[in-house]
Amino acid sequence: MHLRTDVLRKLGGWDAYNVTEDADLGIRLALAGYRTGDLPSATYEETARGLPRWTGQRTRWLKGYLQTSLVHGRRPLALLSRLGPLGALTFLALVPGTVLSALAYPVCLVLVARDALAGRLGPAPTLLDNIATGLALTLLLAGLAAMVAPAFLGCRRRGWRDLYKVLLLLPVYFVFVSVAAYRAVAELVRAPHHWTKTDHGLSRSSRSGRRDIGGAQRNAVSSR
């Protein structure tokens, strides 16, 4: 996030106790009347390498979302007044909604699998039951489409057609996001301000990574 120093000072600086400080700062920018946007450019950033690092990073992010939700949700009517109905709905969907959907995702998968195995997803004898089942399936398919569509669009714009098959694994990927969400809730209670740091500089494409690889190669040669 690129932010002018004078604006940051006007907002009171970063929240040192929020482990996802950019989420909190984004809400404070909106409350102060600022508008944020994204630049149509590529971001070359090293991802968290390995499942333990990835899970720790996502746990930190989601815990920060919970902290941001609790801090700015203490006065819901004031939040609604300052953000407006659309802004408040966006806040609810993107910040607490992200965590709640991750928590509900595995539960919904289990319920769908149970009903499918029990044959409850077929036509029902009453109109009301059919409407309820149809609505549930529509929400399920819409959620899966919302999960895959942005990634598909990004791959198409980049010309990465070889990654299309990987998109089929996104429902499994979000199971791990749910694991991180449950960890975030537990960590918020147990260690609310603990900051799980993410290791960087491990990639061969990064300068620090190349230094580490070069040093390891020199040490290997000298030990022979």
N, C-alpha and C positions, 0 to 999 in steps of 0.2 A: 504494500500500500504506500503510495507516494502522497505525502501530506506536507503542506507548508508549516514551517516551525511556528509562525505567529498564530496560525489557526489551532495547532496542537496546544500551544500555551493557553489560548483563550478557552479551550475546552477543559483545561485542568490537567493536561498531559495524559500519559498512559496510566491505566489502572494496574498498579504493581501486584495486586492480589488476584487479578483475573488471568487465568492461564491461556485464554484465547482472546488476547487484548484487542485484536483487530475487529472482532465481532462486537465487543462492547463499544469500541470507538465508532464503528459504523452507526450504531444506534444513537450515540450521543451527537454525531454529526447531523443525523436526521432530525433529532429533537431541537438542535440549534438552527434548523432551517436550511442546512446545506444539502446539496444533491450530489450523489455519488454515481459513478459510471465506470465502465470498463474500457480499456483500450484494445482495439482489434490487432493485437500483436501476440507473438509467440513468447512463452515463458520457458526458458531452458533451466529447469531446476531438478536437482537430483531427488529421486523418490526415496522413501525410507526403505532400506534394503533388509529383506527378511521379515518373516511374519511377526516375531516379537517386537522389532522396532516399529513396524507398520501399526501393530495393534496399540502400542504405547502412544504413538503419535495421534491416532484416531481417538483414543481414550482421552487424551489431553484436550483435543479440539472439542469433543462432545461435552466434556466436563465444563469447559469454558462457556459453551452454549447454555448449559444449565445455570451457571453463575450469572451470565448475562440476563437470562430469563428471570431469575429471582430478583436481581438488582432492579431491573427496569419494570418488573411486574408488580412491585410493591404498591404502586398507585395506578391501577389499571384505568381509572376514569381520566386521570391527568394524561396518561400515555395516549389514550384514545383522542383526547382533546387536542394534543399537540401534534400527533401524527396524522390525524384524520382517520376515517373508517378504512380506506384502502391501505394507508401506511400501517395502521395497527394490524390489519389482517395479514399484510406481508410480513410484519415482525413475528406474528404468531406462527405463520406457516414456515418461515425460514429458520427461526431460532429454536423455540421450544418444539415446534412441529417436527424438525429434523430429528431430534432425540426421541420424541414420542413415537414417530413412525418406525424408527430403528428398534425401539423396544417392542412394538406391536408386531413387527414383521415375522419373527419366528412363530409367534403364537398363531397368527393368521395362517401361516403355511401349514401348521399342524392341524388346525381346524378344517382347512380345505382338503388336506389329505385324508382326514378321518371321514369327512362327508363323501368324498369321492369313493373311498373303499367301501363305504356303507351304502352306496348307490343313492345318496340323497340329492345329487346334483341333477338328476333327470327330471322329466315333467312331473309335476305334483297334481293331486286331484283338485285342489282349490286354486282359484285365481290369485288369492292373497299370497299363498305359498310360492306360486310361480313368480310373482312380482318380487318377492323377497330374494329368491334364489337368483333371478335375473339381475337384480340390482347388485347383489354381492359379486356375481361373476363379472359384471361390467366394471365394477370398481377394481377387481383383481386384474383384469386385462388392461384397464387404463393405467393402473399403477406399474405394471410390467412394461407397458409402452413408454411411460414417462421415465422409466429406469433406463431403457435401451436407446430411445430416440436421440437424446443429446450426444451420447457416445457414437452412435451411428452417423449422425450428422458431422461430428468432428472428424471421424475417419474418412468420410466421403470428401469433405473439403480438403483434407490433407492428401488424398489419394492413397490412403492406407487400406486398400481393399483386402489385403492379406489378414487384417485384424478383424474382419467381419465375423469370422467363426468364433473369436474370443468373446464377442458380445453375448453369446449364448451362456457364458459362465457368470454373467452379472448377477442373476438371482442367487447363485452360490456366494459370490463376492459379498453381497449385502448381508448374508448370514454372519460373516465375520465382522461387518460393521455393527450388527446387532450385539455381538459379543463385546465389542468395544463400548457400546452404549451401556450395557449392564455393568461393565467394569467402571464406567464413568460415574454412574449413580453410586456404586459402592465406594469409590474413591472420594466422591464429593462429601460423603458422610464421614469417612474414615480419615482422609487427609485432603481437605478442601483446597489448600494452596500448594500442594505438591506439584512440581513441574517436571513431567517426564520429558527429558531432553531427547532430541532426535539426532543421532550421529550423522554428520555430513562429511563430504570429502572422501567418500569411499569409492566413488565411480572412477573408472579409468579416464573418463572425459573431463574430470575436474582437475584443476591444477594441484590441489593438495593430494588428491588420489594418485596422480602421477608421481608426486614426490615420494609418497609412501611406497609405491611400486618400485620406483627407482632405487630407493634406499634398501628395500628388501632384496632386489637383484644384486646390489653391490655387496650386501652382507653375505648373500649366498656364494658369490664369487670368492670373497675373501676367506670364507670358511672352508673352501675346498683345498 
